[in-house]
Amino acid sequence: MPIGYFVSFFLAGWVFDATRRIRHRFTGYVVRGALGAAAIYGSIGLILPAMDRSMPLREWPMMVGLFTVLGALGGGVLWVVHWVRGKLPSRAS
């Protein structure tokens, strides 16, 4: 499981760095939320069936899709909160 967390957060960090240029935009927040959630829950979801037989691998794509949508919604809500509070990051140079 620790290796799964290492890989998943490495992928999420890569997504965060890859979207640096759009970090201040609404789409940047949504993309980061969606892809970050997909990276984290997708990597962990691949490991769980090997550890727990009650969660079959065929349910993995549905769960990753659900968390991807929730991550995108969370990113959108976070952008609104940052916009209202005036805490949006500055434009990337």
N, C-alpha and C positions, 0 to 999 in steps of 0.2 A: 504494500500500500504506500509506503514512503516514496518509492520510485514513481508510482502513479501521480502522487502530488507534485513531485519534482518536475516531471514531464508536463503536467497540466499547467502549472504556474509558469513554467518556461514558455510554453506556447502562448499563454495569456499575456505575458510580458512582451513577447515578440509582436503580438497584435497591437498592444499599446504603443510600442515604438513605431510600428509600421503606419499607424494612423496619426502620427504626430502633427502632420500638416493640417489636418482637419479637426484638431482637438477642440477648437473653440466653437465649432458649428454644431447645430442640432444633429446633423447626420453623423458627425464624428462621435458624439456621445452614444447614439443609437448603434452604430457599427461596433464601437468598442464594447458596449454592453452585450450585444448579440454574440460577437465572435469570442469575447472573453468567456462568456458563460458556456458556449459550445466547446471551447478548448478545455476548460476545467471539467465540466460534467461529462464531456465525451471521453476524455482520457480516463477518468475515474470509472465511468460506466463500462469501459472495456475490461477493467480489472475485477469489478464486483462479481460477475458471474463465475469467475474462477474461484472466488472466495466463498460465495454463498449460492448454493444450488437453487434456492427459492426464487432467484432473479435470473430468468433465462436471457440469453443474449438477444433473442428476437425482440425483446422490449426496449433494447438500448436505443435504436433510432428514434422511437417515439419520445423517450425521455429527453434525449439530446435536443430534439425539436422543440419540446415544451420549454426547456430551460433556455434555449436560444431566444424564443419569443419573449419569455419573461425577462431575460437580460436586455433585450432591445427596449422593452417597455420601461424597465428600470433606468436605462440610460437616458431615455426621453424625459422621464420624470426628474432625473438628476439635473439635466440641462435646464429645465424650467425652474427648478429650485435655485440653481446658480445664477440664472438670468434675473430672477426676482431679487435676489440678494446682491446682485452686482459683482459676482465672484467668478465670472467666466474667465478662463485662461486667455492670455493675450495671443494674438496671431503668431503662428510659427514663422520664423524668419528663414 
